[in-house]
């Protein structure tokens, strides 16, 4: 009678250890030959596109077959694999005589992985961010790099849920080795408070990570943002004036931010933004239009916007955060483009 050992895992429950192996037993199949079948994986919770390493620790078998639960199989001894869609996947390693062992991987979207880390594993929250990322709060505080990001989340005891992408705009830019995209999204804290965030994503080794994020509570009671049409026209005229200092002084808040992709540099303050925009002083500089793709009211004095610009260098994408100052004029609080 053929002897088949089936080892089932405790599949895909949420754990406080983000990169632990799922629970399973190492089972000796044949004591006479000292055969046993087992494998390890370097992470049991992964992000879409993230590579997972599988190490075969079995002894006494001549052939193996991996089934990754997504229609992909392999007969290699040790393998790497990545999943492109959010789901729970059962990985089966089968040896001769139909002996097999199973373990599980939970694959999450980048935003759901972020929420999971906030809720269950803030010590590793930096895994949702690029190593040189920035977080800016609606109050203007800036948190940089892994240490700063951990500091921002260290005091948060709330539960984040209902993470929704409201709009995403992105393309692969030839100037960079990785993809960039902009996103406006929302989430709920403790099932009551609505927050919205504007995210700049950077695709690194197949995984989208947060490079820049602005987070703000959201209680806006309006949806019509036609009042920004004239401000965009003013922005285009100002950028074509070839005087970055005057342009920024008139169109930007005094505490404005500008994020420069190519240098991963965040200019903070009116003067620093004007210096970062020095290239506009070149007489050959020209931009034709800003075309909004999505505008999202955040608060009575705050609007997130992503869109497409047309200029001398061609077409690109931009993000603007508009804030109404105490004089009633809407100005740019944050700006980035590529």
C-alpha positions as CSV (number, residue, x, y, z in Angstrom):
1,X,0.0,0.0,0.0
2,X,1.4,3.4,-1.0
3,X,2.1,5.6,1.9
4,X,1.3,9.3,1.3
5,X,2.0,12.0,3.9
6,X,-0.1,15.2,3.6
7,X,0.9,18.1,5.7
8,X,-1.5,21.0,5.7
9,X,-0.5,24.4,6.9
10,X,-2.4,26.9,9.1
11,X,-3.0,28.9,5.9
12,X,-2.7,32.6,5.6
13,X,-3.9,33.9,9.0
14,X,-2.7,37.4,9.9
15,X,0.4,37.2,12.2
16,X,2.3,39.8,14.1
17,X,5.5,38.5,12.4
18,X,5.5,39.9,8.9
19,X,8.2,37.6,7.5
20,X,7.7,34.4,9.5
21,X,7.2,31.1,7.8
22,X,3.6,29.8,8.1
23,X,3.1,27.1,10.7
24,X,3.8,23.6,9.6
25,X,5.4,20.3,10.7
26,X,8.6,18.8,9.5
27,X,7.5,15.2,9.0
28,X,9.8,12.1,8.6
29,X,8.3,10.0,5.9
30,X,10.4,6.8,6.1
31,X,12.4,6.1,9.2
32,X,14.4,3.4,7.5
33,X,15.8,5.6,4.8
34,X,15.7,8.8,6.9
35,X,13.6,10.6,4.3
36,X,11.8,13.7,5.2
37,X,10.1,16.4,3.2
38,X,10.1,20.1,4.1
39,X,10.8,23.5,2.7
40,X,11.2,27.1,4.0
41,X,10.1,30.4,2.5
42,X,11.7,33.8,3.4
43,X,8.3,35.5,3.8
44,X,4.7,34.3,4.3
45,X,3.2,37.7,3.6
46,X,4.3,39.5,0.5
47,X,3.4,42.4,-1.8
48,X,2.3,41.9,-5.4
49,X,5.5,41.6,-7.5
50,X,7.8,40.8,-4.6
51,X,10.2,37.9,-5.0
52,X,9.8,35.0,-2.5
53,X,12.6,32.5,-2.0
54,X,11.8,28.8,-1.4
55,X,14.5,26.6,0.0
56,X,14.0,22.8,-0.3
57,X,15.2,21.2,3.0
58,X,14.1,17.7,2.1
59,X,16.4,14.7,2.4
60,X,16.3,11.3,0.6
61,X,14.3,12.1,-2.6
62,X,15.5,12.2,-6.2
63,X,12.9,14.5,-7.8
64,X,10.6,17.3,-6.8
65,X,7.8,19.3,-8.2
66,X,6.7,22.7,-7.0
67,X,3.1,24.0,-7.5
68,X,2.7,27.6,-6.6
69,X,-1.1,27.7,-6.7
70,X,-1.3,30.2,-9.5
71,X,-0.8,27.8,-12.4
72,X,3.0,27.9,-12.3
73,X,5.0,24.8,-11.6
74,X,8.8,24.0,-11.4
75,X,11.0,20.9,-11.0
76,X,14.0,22.8,-9.6
77,X,15.3,22.0,-6.2
78,X,15.3,25.6,-4.8
79,X,13.2,28.3,-6.5
80,X,12.1,31.9,-6.4
81,X,8.7,33.0,-7.4
82,X,6.5,36.2,-7.3
83,X,2.8,36.7,-7.5
84,X,1.2,39.6,-9.4
85,X,-2.3,39.4,-7.9
86,X,-3.6,39.7,-4.3
87,X,-4.7,36.4,-3.0
88,X,-3.9,33.5,-0.6
89,X,-1.8,30.9,-2.4
90,X,-1.0,27.4,-1.3
91,X,2.4,26.2,-2.3
92,X,2.8,22.4,-2.7
93,X,6.2,20.6,-2.8
94,X,5.7,17.0,-4.1
95,X,8.4,14.3,-4.1
96,X,8.2,10.8,-5.7
97,X,5.4,8.4,-4.6
98,X,3.1,11.5,-4.3
99,X,4.4,12.6,-0.9
100,X,3.9,16.3,-0.5
101,X,3.9,19.2,1.9
102,X,2.0,22.5,1.7
103,X,2.5,26.0,3.0
104,X,0.8,29.2,2.4
105,X,1.6,32.8,1.3
106,X,-0.7,35.8,1.6
107,X,-0.1,38.3,-1.2
108,X,-1.4,41.8,-0.7
109,X,-1.6,44.9,-2.9
110,X,0.9,47.6,-1.9
111,X,-1.8,49.6,-0.1
112,X,-3.2,46.6,1.8
113,X,0.3,45.6,2.8
114,X,0.8,49.1,4.1
115,X,-2.4,48.9,6.2
116,X,-1.4,45.5,7.4
117,X,2.0,46.8,8.7
118,X,0.3,49.7,10.4
119,X,-2.2,47.5,12.1
120,X,0.0,44.5,13.0
121,X,3.7,45.3,12.6
122,X,4.7,48.9,12.8
123,X,8.2,47.9,13.6
124,X,8.5,46.9,10.0
125,X,6.4,49.7,8.5
126,X,9.5,51.0,6.6
127,X,9.1,47.9,4.3
128,X,6.2,49.7,2.7
129,X,8.4,52.6,1.8
130,X,11.4,53.3,-0.3
131,X,14.5,53.5,1.9
132,X,14.8,57.3,1.2
133,X,11.1,58.1,1.4
134,X,9.4,61.2,2.8
135,X,6.1,61.6,4.7
136,X,4.5,65.0,5.1
137,X,1.6,65.7,7.3
138,X,-1.2,68.2,6.6
139,X,0.4,70.3,9.4
140,X,3.7,70.5,7.5
141,X,5.8,68.1,9.6
142,X,8.3,66.1,7.5
143,X,9.5,62.6,8.3
144,X,12.4,61.2,6.3
145,X,13.9,57.8,5.6
146,X,13.3,54.6,7.6
147,X,14.0,56.1,11.1
148,X,11.7,59.0,10.5
149,X,8.9,56.9,9.0
150,X,9.0,54.6,12.1
151,X,8.9,57.6,14.3
152,X,5.8,58.9,12.6
153,X,4.0,55.6,13.0
154,X,5.4,54.7,16.5
155,X,2.7,56.5,18.4
156,X,-0.2,55.3,16.2
157,X,-2.5,52.8,18.0
158,X,-5.4,53.2,15.6
159,X,-6.7,50.6,13.1
160,X,-6.5,51.5,9.4
161,X,-9.0,49.9,7.1
162,X,-11.0,50.4,3.9
163,X,-8.0,51.5,1.9
164,X,-9.3,52.7,-1.4
165,X,-7.5,54.1,-4.5
166,X,-9.5,57.0,-5.8
167,X,-7.3,57.7,-8.8
168,X,-3.9,56.6,-10.2
169,X,-1.8,58.1,-12.8
170,X,1.6,56.8,-13.9
171,X,3.9,55.7,-16.6
172,X,7.4,54.5,-17.1
173,X,9.7,57.5,-17.4
174,X,12.7,57.0,-19.7
175,X,14.8,59.2,-17.4
176,X,14.5,56.7,-14.5
177,X,15.3,53.0,-14.3
178,X,12.0,52.3,-12.5
179,X,8.4,53.1,-12.9
180,X,6.8,56.1,-11.1
181,X,3.1,56.7,-10.5
182,X,0.9,59.1,-8.6
183,X,-2.1,58.1,-6.6
184,X,-4.9,59.8,-4.5
185,X,-6.5,57.4,-2.1
186,X,-8.5,57.2,1.1
187,X,-8.7,55.1,4.2
188,X,-10.7,55.0,7.5
189,X,-9.2,55.1,11.0
190,X,-11.0,53.2,13.7
191,X,-14.1,52.8,11.4
192,X,-15.0,56.5,11.9
193,X,-12.4,59.0,10.7
194,X,-11.8,59.5,7.0
195,X,-8.3,60.3,5.9
196,X,-6.9,60.8,2.4
197,X,-3.4,60.6,1.1
198,X,-1.4,61.5,-2.0
199,X,1.3,59.0,-2.8
200,X,4.2,59.0,-5.2
201,X,5.1,55.4,-5.9
202,X,8.5,54.1,-7.2
203,X,8.8,50.6,-8.6
204,X,11.9,49.0,-7.3
205,X,12.8,45.3,-8.1
206,X,9.3,44.7,-9.3
207,X,7.5,46.1,-6.2
208,X,5.8,49.5,-5.8
209,X,7.0,51.3,-2.7
210,X,6.0,54.6,-1.3
211,X,8.6,57.3,-2.2
212,X,6.6,60.3,-1.0
213,X,3.3,60.6,0.9
214,X,1.1,63.4,2.2
215,X,-1.5,62.3,4.7
216,X,-4.4,64.5,5.9
217,X,-7.8,64.1,7.7
218,X,-10.6,64.7,5.2
219,X,-13.9,66.5,5.9
220,X,-14.4,68.6,2.8
221,X,-18.1,69.4,2.1
222,X,-17.6,70.5,-1.5
223,X,-16.9,68.8,-4.8
224,X,-16.8,71.6,-7.4
225,X,-13.2,72.7,-7.9
226,X,-13.7,75.0,-11.0
227,X,-12.2,77.8,-9.0
228,X,-8.8,76.2,-9.7
229,X,-9.1,76.7,-13.5
230,X,-7.8,80.2,-13.4
231,X,-5.1,79.3,-10.9
232,X,-3.7,76.7,-13.4
233,X,-3.7,79.3,-16.1
234,X,-1.8,81.7,-13.7
235,X,0.6,78.9,-13.0
236,X,1.4,78.3,-16.6
237,X,1.8,82.1,-17.2
238,X,4.1,82.4,-14.2
239,X,6.3,79.4,-15.1
240,X,6.7,80.9,-18.6
241,X,7.8,84.3,-17.2
242,X,11.4,83.0,-16.7
243,X,11.5,84.5,-13.2
244,X,11.2,81.6,-10.8
245,X,11.5,83.8,-7.7
246,X,8.5,85.9,-8.6
247,X,6.6,82.9,-9.9
248,X,7.0,81.0,-6.6
249,X,6.3,84.1,-4.5
250,X,3.0,84.7,-6.2
251,X,1.8,81.1,-6.8
252,X,3.1,79.2,-3.8
253,X,2.5,79.2,-0.1
254,X,5.4,80.5,2.1
255,X,5.8,77.0,3.5
256,X,5.6,75.2,0.2
257,X,7.3,71.9,-0.7
258,X,8.7,70.8,-4.1
259,X,9.9,67.2,-4.7
260,X,12.5,66.7,-7.3
261,X,12.5,63.1,-8.5
262,X,15.9,63.0,-10.2
263,X,17.7,63.9,-7.0
264,X,15.2,62.5,-4.5
265,X,15.3,66.0,-3.0
266,X,12.6,67.8,-1.1
267,X,12.8,71.6,-1.3
268,X,11.1,73.1,1.8
269,X,10.0,76.7,1.9
270,X,9.3,79.4,-0.6
271,X,13.0,80.3,-1.2
272,X,14.2,76.7,-1.7
273,X,11.4,76.0,-4.1
274,X,12.3,79.0,-6.2
275,X,15.9,77.8,-6.3
276,X,14.8,74.3,-7.4
277,X,12.8,75.9,-10.2
278,X,15.9,77.9,-11.5
279,X,15.6,76.0,-14.8
280,X,12.5,78.0,-15.6
281,X,14.7,81.1,-15.9
282,X,16.1,79.7,-19.1
283,X,14.5,81.6,-22.0
284,X,14.0,78.3,-23.9
285,X,11.7,77.0,-21.1
286,X,8.1,76.8,-22.0
287,X,5.0,74.9,-20.8
288,X,1.7,75.0,-22.6
289,X,-0.9,73.6,-20.2
290,X,-1.8,71.7,-17.1
291,X,-4.7,69.3,-17.6
292,X,-6.1,67.8,-14.3
293,X,-6.8,64.1,-14.3
294,X,-8.3,64.0,-10.8
295,X,-9.0,66.7,-8.2
296,X,-9.9,65.6,-4.7
297,X,-11.2,68.1,-2.1
298,X,-9.6,67.2,1.3
299,X,-10.5,70.0,3.6
300,X,-12.3,73.3,3.2
301,X,-8.9,74.8,2.3
302,X,-7.1,71.9,0.8
303,X,-7.3,70.0,-2.6
304,X,-5.2,67.2,-4.0
305,X,-4.6,67.2,-7.8
306,X,-2.9,64.9,-10.3
307,X,-2.7,65.6,-14.0
308,X,-0.8,65.9,-17.2
309,X,1.3,68.8,-18.4
310,X,2.4,69.7,-22.0
311,X,5.6,71.6,-22.5
312,X,8.8,72.1,-24.4
313,X,10.1,68.8,-23.2
314,X,7.0,66.9,-24.2
315,X,4.2,65.4,-22.0
316,X,4.6,64.5,-18.4
317,X,2.6,64.1,-15.2
318,X,2.3,66.3,-12.2
319,X,0.9,66.5,-8.7
320,X,-0.2,69.7,-7.0
321,X,-1.6,70.2,-3.5
322,X,-3.6,73.5,-3.4
323,X,-4.2,75.4,-0.1
324,X,-6.4,78.4,0.4
325,X,-4.4,80.9,2.4
326,X,-5.8,83.3,5.0
327,X,-6.2,86.0,2.3
328,X,-8.6,83.6,0.5
329,X,-6.3,82.9,-2.4
330,X,-5.5,79.4,-3.5
331,X,-1.8,78.7,-3.8
332,X,0.4,75.6,-4.3
333,X,1.5,73.9,-1.0
334,X,3.2,71.0,-2.7
335,X,4.4,70.3,-6.3
336,X,6.1,67.5,-8.1
337,X,6.4,66.4,-11.7
338,X,8.2,64.1,-14.1
